Amino acid sequence: YCQAFNKLVLEGEYAISHICSKYALPHLDEEMLKQAIGVTKEQVTYALLDWKGLAGEKQRLIALLEKAGLEYVRA
């Protein structure tokens, strides 16, 4: 996965709960995002985005995250 994610985790800034691979991004919807947030024990406040790997999904994912009340971090 994204090397920038490893760096952020190793620096202690973030913990990763779920990862959605590039080929699965078109299938990620509001319900799946709610489920991922719901089964995470800690409070979810951010989503880490592999900015270069998002291609044509950026705007759709940003809209999903905003609707869920999550901020995002470009990695």
C-alpha positions in Angstrom: 0.0 0.0 0.0 0.9 3.7 0.0 4.4 4.3 1.5 3.2 7.6 2.8 0.7 5.8 5.0 3.6 3.8 6.5 5.4 7.0 7.3 2.4 8.7 8.9 1.8 5.6 11.1 5.4 5.2 12.1 5.6 8.8 13.0 2.7 8.2 15.4 0.3 10.7 13.9 -2.3 8.2 12.7 -3.6 4.7 13.1 -5.2 2.9 10.2 -8.4 1.0 10.6 -9.5 0.1 7.1 -7.8 0.3 3.7 -9.7 0.3 0.4 -7.6 -0.8 -2.5 -7.6 1.1 -5.8 -9.6 -1.5 -7.7 -12.3 -1.5 -5.0 -12.7 2.3 -4.9 -15.5 2.5 -7.5 -17.6 0.2 -5.2 -17.0 2.2 -2.0 -20.3 3.9 -1.2 -21.9 5.7 1.8 -23.2 2.5 3.4 -19.8 0.8 3.2 -18.1 3.8 4.7 -20.7 3.9 7.6 -20.0 0.2 8.3 -16.3 0.7 8.3 -16.6 3.6 10.7 -19.2 1.7 12.8 -16.9 -1.3 13.5 -13.9 0.8 14.4 -13.4 0.9 18.2 -11.7 4.3 18.2 -13.4 7.4 17.1 -12.8 8.0 13.4 -12.1 11.7 12.6 -9.9 11.5 9.5 -9.5 9.5 6.3 -6.0 9.2 4.8 -6.1 9.4 1.0 -3.3 8.3 -1.3 -3.8 11.4 -3.5 -1.9 10.1 -6.5 -3.7 6.8 -6.5 -7.2 8.1 -6.5 -7.3 9.1 -10.2 -10.9 9.9 -11.2 -12.4 9.0 -7.7 -11.1 12.1 -5.8 -14.2 14.3 -6.0 -16.6 11.4 -5.3 -14.6 10.2 -2.3 -14.2 13.7 -0.9 -18.0 14.2 -1.2 -18.6 10.8 0.6 -16.2 11.8 3.4 -17.7 15.2 3.9 -21.2 13.7 4.0 -19.9 11.4 6.8 -18.4 14.3 8.7 -14.8 13.2 8.2 -11.9 15.4 7.3 -9.3 14.0 5.0 -5.5 14.0 4.8 -3.6 13.9 1.5 -0.8 11.4 1.7 
